[in-house]
């Protein structure tokens, strides 16, 4: 069951959170590549300054002045986000729209059509204490796949490193936490080996089979 600040909570402006949610039961809501793309596209609709419209040609509400995503990783059965909200209700407004829309997409894509919730309760949003905590949780998020590591195309490392662009990820805020891309790279290469080894050990996998790959 999800813990932390829940979906309906109103929390303070100018706070940063680690946000996550898992598929209900054994459901893998992001099992296919197209599903992961569809999930991330919903953040683009609301956070990119570019105009996007739904199937009825109604433009999506823009929320980038209220909330920003600093980092993400989408795996088959769950996701991790680092979110900063500028307005007190920004995170709730964004996540309500993204999760509701994605749930409708996912259920409609099943054969036969599925009904009901796809996530295990409401999302968890745990506030971060200070800049060091934000660094730690960004590192945790982008390296949440200990096998593919920075090579996972559905984690945000490539955006932070400048290898790919993003119209909706607040990469300037992310890199500001690390004093630039070199600081991000240095931090990840310093903390990554311990982080990857620890997760592999929890999974019962020999860390020597998948050592950290520096960036």
Secondary structure, 3 states (H helix, E strand, C coil): CCCCECCCCCCCCCEEEEEEEEECCCCCCCCCHHHHHHHHHHHHHHHCCCCCECCCCCECCCCCCCEEEEEEEECCCEEEEEEEECCCCHHHHHHHHHHHHHHHHHHHHCCCCCCCCCECCCCEEEECCCHHHHHHHHHHHHCCCCCCHHHCCCECHHHHCCCCCCCCCCHHHHHHHCCCHHHHHHHHHHHHHHHHHHHHHHCCCCHHHHCCCCC
